[in-house]
Amino acid sequence: MIKFFRKIRQNLLSENKFSKYLLYAIGEIVLVVIGILIALQINTYSEDQKKRKQEIILLQNLSNDVRLDILQIESNSKKSSERLNRLNQTMRLLKGERSVENDEFLNRSFEFLVDEYFRSNSGIFDEAVSSGKMSYIKNPQLSQAIFDYYRNAKESFIDGTARQITDEVITPLLVESVLMNKKAFSRLGMEVQDIANLEELDVASLRNNKDFWRMCLLKFGSNNEQLMRWGFMKKDAQELKSKIDEELEKLNQ
């Protein structure tokens, strides 16, 4: 093709047809420019297609991570609610309608030391932020919604407060009011019957034990606060997942 155009130029020059040669040269330049523009357009289209595929993959992974967050919240809420119901039943044993075995009460009381904690599945988001892949998401409203969701999910101090209350307040109160006896030590695998001079647990006396009731108040208060917070987070997660899935549906059309 290049030889063909070169031959035409040579013929025009040899025939002293300068005006025709000039027009031809201009036409050739125009064709070259058009070719370059077409090539750039094809390259741009190809790059856009690659970015679109990467955007789809990113949104699919984010949608799955948010789905896992929802499942985790539902699981935590279920376990925490069921445990609070059991602890409520444990406290009602003190009502005195029937005699309460120390072993039964001790076994139930250990649930005061258990909590559930939410940890957002943010691996995909964190990697996308650090690598700059969040720029693949062309919908600015959706991109902002994703940033807002993970910022709120990570800035929750509710679970940290519950953990701190359990470790620093509830555990010492439980030890002092319920576990400081031989049977509790035995329950933990420590046989101190012939060593320690400890009184037996008097379950009925817990009715008037302010430390015990302070522990109950803190446990139910912190866990119920967690449940309320998880409820808000679940709603946010469901709304974000819906937005991501709607965007995916548009991109796949």
C-alpha positions in Angstrom: 0.0 0.0 0.0 2.9 2.4 0.8 4.6 1.6 -2.5 1.3 2.3 -4.3 1.0 5.8 -2.8 4.7 6.5 -3.4 4.3 5.6 -7.1 1.3 7.9 -7.5 3.4 10.8 -6.0 6.3 10.1 -8.3 4.0 10.1 -11.3 2.4 13.4 -10.4 5.8 15.0 -9.7 7.2 13.7 -13.0 4.3 15.1 -14.9 4.7 18.5 -13.2 1.2 18.4 -11.8 2.0 20.2 -8.6 -1.5 21.2 -7.8 -2.8 17.7 -8.1 0.1 16.5 -6.1 -0.7 19.0 -3.4 -4.3 17.9 -3.2 -3.2 14.4 -3.1 -0.7 15.1 -0.3 -3.4 16.8 1.7 -5.7 13.9 1.1 -3.1 11.5 2.2 -2.5 13.5 5.4 -6.2 13.5 6.0 -6.4 9.7 5.6 -3.4 9.3 8.0 -5.1 11.5 10.6 -8.4 9.6 10.2 -6.5 6.4 10.6 -4.9 7.6 13.7 -8.2 8.8 15.1 -9.8 5.5 14.4 -7.0 3.6 16.0 -7.2 5.9 19.1 -10.9 5.4 19.2 -10.5 1.6 19.0 -7.9 1.7 21.7 -10.0 3.9 23.9 -13.0 1.6 23.4 -10.8 -1.4 24.2 -9.6 0.3 27.4 -13.1 1.3 28.4 -14.2 -2.3 27.9 -11.4 -3.6 30.1 -12.3 -1.0 32.8 -15.9 -2.0 32.6 -15.1 -5.6 33.2 -12.8 -4.7 36.1 -15.6 -2.5 37.5 -18.1 -5.4 37.2 -15.7 -7.8 39.0 -15.0 -5.2 41.8 -18.7 -4.6 42.3 -19.5 -8.3 42.3 -16.8 -8.9 45.0 -18.1 -5.9 47.1 -21.6 -7.1 46.8 -20.5 -10.5 48.1 -18.6 -9.0 51.0 -21.6 -6.9 52.0 -23.7 -10.0 51.8 -21.3 -11.7 54.2 -21.6 -8.7 56.6 -25.4 -9.1 56.6 -25.1 -12.8 57.4 -22.6 -12.1 60.2 -24.9 -9.5 61.7 -27.8 -11.9 61.6 -25.8 -14.6 63.2 -24.4 -12.3 65.9 -27.9 -11.0 66.6 -29.4 -14.4 66.9 -26.7 -15.7 69.2 -26.7 -12.7 71.4 -30.5 -12.6 71.7 -30.6 -16.3 72.6 -27.9 -15.9 75.2 -29.6 -12.9 76.8 -32.8 -15.0 77.0 -30.9 -17.8 78.7 -29.3 -15.4 81.1 -32.7 -13.9 81.9 -33.9 -17.4 82.7 -30.8 -17.8 84.9 -31.6 -14.7 86.9 -35.2 -15.9 87.3 -33.9 -19.0 89.0 -33.3 -16.7 92.0 -37.1 -16.1 92.3 -37.0 -19.2 94.6 -39.9 -21.1 93.1 -37.7 -24.2 93.2 -34.4 -25.1 94.7 -31.5 -24.2 92.5 -28.5 -26.6 92.3 -25.2 -24.8 92.6 -23.8 -26.7 89.6 -26.7 -25.7 87.4 -26.4 -22.0 88.3 -22.6 -22.0 87.9 -22.8 -23.6 84.4 -25.4 -21.0 83.4 -23.4 -18.1 84.9 -20.4 -18.6 82.6 -22.4 -17.1 79.7 -22.0 -13.7 81.3 -18.5 -13.8 80.0 -19.5 -14.4 76.3 -20.1 -11.7 73.7 -20.4 -11.5 69.9 -18.4 -9.0 67.9 -18.9 -7.7 64.4 -16.0 -7.4 62.0 -16.8 -6.1 58.6 -15.6 -8.1 55.6 -13.7 -5.2 54.2 -10.8 -7.0 52.4 -11.9 -6.2 48.9 -12.7 -2.6 49.7 -9.4 -2.0 51.5 -7.4 -3.5 48.6 -9.4 -1.5 46.1 -8.7 1.7 48.0 -4.9 1.0 48.4 -4.5 0.0 44.7 -6.7 2.8 43.3 -9.3 0.4 41.9 -12.1 2.3 43.5 -11.7 4.7 40.5 -13.2 1.9 38.3 -16.6 2.7 39.8 -18.0 5.4 37.5 -21.2 6.1 39.5 -20.1 8.8 42.0 -23.1 8.3 44.2 -22.5 4.6 44.5 -18.8 5.1 45.1 -19.6 7.6 47.9 -22.1 5.2 49.4 -19.5 2.4 49.5 -17.0 4.7 51.3 -19.7 5.9 53.8 -20.7 2.3 54.6 -17.2 1.0 55.4 -16.3 4.1 57.3 -19.4 3.6 59.5 -18.8 -0.1 59.9 -15.2 0.5 61.0 -15.8 3.4 63.3 -18.3 1.6 65.6 -17.1 1.7 69.2 -20.1 -0.3 70.5 -18.5 -3.8 70.2 -15.2 -2.5 71.6 -17.1 -1.0 74.6 -18.9 -4.3 75.2 -15.6 -6.2 75.1 -14.1 -3.8 77.6 -17.1 -4.0 79.9 -17.0 -7.8 79.9 -13.2 -8.0 80.4 -12.7 -5.2 82.9 -16.0 -5.1 84.8 -18.3 -8.1 84.4 -15.5 -10.7 84.7 -14.3 -9.4 88.1 -17.9 -9.0 89.4 -18.7 -12.6 88.3 -15.6 -13.9 89.9 -16.3 -12.1 93.2 -20.0 -12.8 93.5 -20.4 -16.2 91.9 -17.2 -18.0 91.1 -15.2 -17.6 94.4 -16.0 -21.1 95.7 -14.7 -24.6 95.4 -17.2 -25.9 92.9 -16.5 -23.1 90.5 -12.7 -23.9 90.7 -13.5 -27.5 90.1 -15.6 -26.5 87.1 -12.5 -24.8 85.7 -10.4 -27.9 86.3 -8.8 -26.7 89.5 -9.2 -29.0 92.5 -8.8 -26.8 95.6 -11.1 -28.7 98.1 -8.2 -29.6 100.4 -6.3 -26.3 99.9 -8.6 -23.2 99.9 -10.9 -22.2 102.7 -13.8 -21.0 100.5 -17.4 -20.8 101.4 -20.0 -22.7 99.2 -22.0 -20.7 96.8 -25.2 -19.4 98.3 -27.5 -18.9 95.3 -30.3 -17.4 97.3 -28.0 -14.7 98.8 -27.4 -13.3 95.2 -30.9 -11.7 95.4 -29.3 -9.1 97.7 -25.9 -9.0 96.1 -25.5 -5.6 94.4 -22.4 -6.7 92.6 -24.3 -9.5 91.0 -27.1 -7.2 89.9 -24.6 -4.6 88.7 -23.1 -7.3 86.5 -26.5 -8.2 85.1 -27.3 -4.6 84.4 -24.0 -4.0 82.5 -24.3 -7.3 80.5 -27.9 -6.6 79.3 -27.2 -3.0 78.7 -24.1 -3.5 76.6 -25.5 -6.4 74.6 -28.8 -4.7 73.9 -26.8 -1.7 72.7 -24.9 -4.0 70.3 -28.2 -5.4 69.0 -29.5 -2.0 68.3 -26.3 -1.0 66.5 -26.3 -4.2 64.4 -29.8 -3.5 63.4 -28.8 -0.1 61.9 -25.8 -1.7 60.3 -27.8 -4.4 58.7 -30.2 -1.9 57.2 -27.2 0.1 55.8 -25.7 -3.1 54.4 -28.9 -4.2 52.7 -29.4 -0.7 51.1 -25.8 -0.7 49.8 -26.1 -4.2 48.4 -29.3 -3.2 46.6 -27.5 -0.2 45.1 -24.5 -2.3 44.0 -26.7 -5.0 42.5 -28.7 -2.4 40.6 -25.5 -0.9 39.1 -24.4 -4.4 38.1 -27.6 -5.0 36.3 -27.1 -1.8 34.3 -23.5 -2.6 33.5 -24.4 -6.1 32.3 -27.1 -5.0 29.9 
